[in-house]
């Protein structure tokens, strides 16, 4: 059995047809992870359509299991601080 490391925290981002258009969110989180030196601790995972297209974009912070809808790039910094940087 090989040794695999898993992140402490994960940001799940819906990549369905409507949510996937919001590429600026994924770009923001990717850059924030890099800027804070958290590449080994936080991972972004694109997920299949959540079937909530009217509320795009949909994302989820783990391990908090906090699902959010209609997230804007202007909210992204506060969300990153709350769910990723809190308790770092």
C-alpha positions in Angstrom: 0.0 0.0 0.0 1.5 3.4 -1.0 1.4 6.5 1.2 -0.9 9.2 -0.1 -1.4 12.5 1.5 -4.8 14.3 1.6 -5.5 17.9 2.2 -6.8 19.2 5.5 -9.4 21.4 3.8 -11.1 21.2 0.4 -13.1 23.7 -1.7 -15.6 21.9 -3.9 -16.6 24.0 -6.8 -19.5 22.9 -9.1 -18.3 22.7 -12.7 -21.7 22.3 -14.4 -22.7 24.4 -17.4 -23.9 27.5 -15.4 -21.5 27.2 -12.4 -18.5 26.5 -14.7 -18.8 29.9 -16.3 -17.6 31.5 -13.0 -14.0 30.6 -13.6 -12.9 33.8 -11.7 -13.9 32.1 -8.4 -11.7 29.0 -9.0 -8.8 31.3 -10.1 -9.2 33.5 -7.0 -9.1 30.5 -4.6 -6.2 28.9 -6.5 -4.2 32.1 -6.2 -5.1 32.6 -2.5 -4.0 29.0 -1.7 -0.7 29.7 -3.4 -0.2 33.2 -1.8 -0.8 31.8 1.7 1.6 28.8 1.1 -1.3 26.3 1.6 -0.7 24.1 -1.4 -0.3 21.0 0.7 -3.1 21.8 3.1 -6.0 23.0 0.8 -7.2 21.5 -2.4 -9.8 22.7 -5.0 -11.9 19.9 -6.5 -14.3 20.5 -9.4 -17.5 18.5 -8.9 -20.2 17.5 -11.3 -23.4 19.5 -11.6 -25.2 19.8 -8.3 -28.5 20.4 -10.2 -29.0 23.8 -8.6 -28.3 25.9 -11.7 -30.7 28.7 -10.8 -28.3 29.5 -7.8 -25.0 29.3 -9.6 -22.2 29.2 -8.7 -22.4 26.6 -6.0 -19.4 25.7 -3.8 -18.7 23.9 -0.6 -16.0 24.2 2.0 -14.8 21.0 3.7 -14.5 19.8 6.5 -17.1 22.4 7.6 -19.6 21.0 5.0 -20.6 24.6 4.3 -22.5 24.8 1.0 -23.0 28.2 -0.5 -24.8 29.5 -3.6 -24.7 32.6 -5.8 -21.1 33.3 -4.6 -19.5 36.3 -6.1 -15.8 37.0 -6.5 -16.2 39.9 -4.1 -17.4 37.5 -1.4 -14.5 35.1 -2.1 -11.9 36.8 0.1 -14.1 36.9 3.2 -15.1 33.2 2.6 -11.5 32.2 2.2 -10.6 33.9 5.5 -13.5 32.4 7.3 -13.3 28.8 6.1 -9.7 28.3 5.1 -7.5 30.7 7.1 -9.6 30.6 10.4 -7.6 28.5 12.9 -4.5 28.3 10.7 
